[in-house]
Structure formats: C-alpha cells, structure tokens
Amino acid sequence: MNASIVISIDKEKCKGCQLCVFFCPSKNLILSEDLNKKGIKSAKVKDASSCSGCGLCFLVCPDCCIEIYEK
C-alpha cells in the first residue's frame, strides 16, 4: 500500500471491458454506477490508498484509459 500512488482513469475513453477490474490483484477497481457520455459504466478506484502501484490495470487496458503516477 502506497499513499503516494495516484490512479487516473479517463471515464470517457473507458468502454467498461472490466479487464482492469479482473486483473487488479488488490481488487481495488470496480465499475462505477455513473454512466459516461456513451452510456457506459466506466472503471473506478474503490480506495486509492489500497493501490500498490503494480501497474497491471495500466498494462491490460486496451484503450489506454489508465494512468498511474506518484505524487
């Protein structure tokens, strides 16, 4: 767990494929209840402080919607 890790998900680019949700080892990603402009539920972070910064979500996202960086 690293409090200085930031995950940014572009909800408008996200197509809701859930690859990031399935591959997150800490099960820290879920689908939002809110819809984006395309009417799709995008991925969102449950608890930013629980992110280890492993980068699996970034690597598996086919549309490059996820950025991970340190504060």
Buried (B, 14 or more C-beta within 10 A) or exposed (E): EEEEBBBEBBBEBBBBBBBBBEBBEEEBBBBBEEEBEEEBBBBBBEEEEBBEBBEBBBEBBEEEBBEBEEE
